[in-house]
Amino acid sequence: MHEALRIAVVGHTNAGKTSLLRTLTRRVDFGQVSDRPGTTRHAEAVELRLDGRLVVRFVDTPGLEDSVALLQFLSRQPGDSRPERVRAFLAGPEARASFEQEAKVLRALLDQADCAMLVIDTREPVLPKHRAEIEILASCARPILPVLNFVRDGASRRDDWHRALEESNLHARAEFDVVAPFIGAEQQLYTDLGTLLPARRAQLRAITAALAQAERERRQAACRLIASTLIDVAAQRRGLPADEFADPRRQQAFVRDFQGQVGRHARRAVDELLALYAFRADDAELAQLPLPDGRWEDDLFNPELLLQAGKRLGLGAMIGAGVGAVADVALAGLSLGAATTLGATVGGAVSGGWRPLWRKLQNRIDGVQELTVEDAVLGLLAERLLRLARALARRGHAAQQRLRVGDDGPGAAADGQRLVDALDAARGHPEWERGSPGAVDDADRAQLLESLAAALRPQLEPDAAAPNGA
């Protein structure tokens, strides 16, 4: 078996070398990423491990700062070949003085690498210094794969760079946007590298296969995570004695607390998705839509959003601000009924007129009022979490702007009614809510989780519609 592949990541200052490595290794904390030139000052190694095995050892290098002057200096060094002249330069005093940064790059390429990835910021015009860099790197006699960065940017000069690379006899190249790489870009990068390293082709194929498998496993884990959260929220039930419910202030506090607990389930799902895709806890947030003073979790109970979600997901639930007239408390998104009539919902009561609902309230068979969430809340939560998972799958680990995921774009749950129907089983099992007193994770909950995850999985496939709100 081959030893780990050694790759030097080289290029002009501020081209995105460290950013590329953060994305390829899923290490958001590796190195320093900044718009300020010359952020990386030393060669630094970082490893890619798959299934616990070291497969690639990358070396992040400083930017080449004065390539035109160095190219002229190299031409005056002794030696019959370009690699010999590079070695002569590295043995001389200038490698520790005027060209110290450039010497670090060339030493890494000659002594620590089997090949190089040359990262190019395609927003930059092709200048003499860039051509000099390419010629200097080629002098080390190592295979070079140009990696064209920021190709999706409106200012990209990709065609100019294609011509420049061909003129430098670099015909193999890859495109990789470090901020928003397309699905499969990682695997394609190693496939392209295989054209330059025929002796390592089988090893590179194994790396791409392992990366594809890891991607599939992340999608499956994300679906299970979302499904489990939906079960938690569907199973959530809270009761309040009738005499306390008759007190408007106690009533409002009861509803706010219930909504807050739903929000905590949702927030935990966001944090778990971020961890699954190897992002920090504060790297993303679901958009705060209509509530200027609230968090996105609170938006799950916004009447207008629930009305839109009901229509979009085909739920047919009549959710709106008028529902809050029940007992003079904002109950939009919550179901209210006596504890012995667990199937009653505000949406269903509205469609049948107000009198049946009032009869249930007056009867209060056992003197306890109980809250559960409406179907539209479950649909809206599923939409948002699926959008977030899709956005994270397409996000580079060097992105510095906080990810904002909103509610515009195509609906994530294609069959909302089927989804919430499947969750009906959880409504009768309050013990399935994780974190609640007496919570259990039994075989029936596990079976429902796997069924829901399978239903959600098509929404996270690579060809699923990308969210416009990400």
Secondary structure, DSSP 8 states (H G I E B T S, - for coil): ----EEEEEEEBTTSSHHHHHHHHHT-TTSS---SSTT---S-EEEEEEETTEEEEEEEE---B--HHHHHHHHHTS--SSHHHHHHHHHHSGGGGTTTHHHHHHHHHHHHS-SEEEEEEETTS---HHHHHHHHHHHTT---EEEEEE-TTSTT--HHHHHHHHHHTT----EE--SSS--TTHHHHHHHHHHTT-GGGHHHHHHHHHHHHHHHHHHHHHHHHHHHHHHHHHHH--EEEEHHHHTSHHHHHHHHHHHHHHHHHHHHHHHHHHHHHTT--TTSEEE---S-TTS-HHHHTT-HHHHHHHHHHTT-----SGGGGGGGGS--TTEEEEETT-TT--HHHHHHT-HHHHHHHHHH-TTSEEEEEE-HHHHHHHHHHHHHHHHHHHT--TT--S-EEE-S-SS-S-TTHHHHHHHTHHHHT-GGGSTTSTT----HHHHHHHHHHHHHHGGGGSTTS---TT-
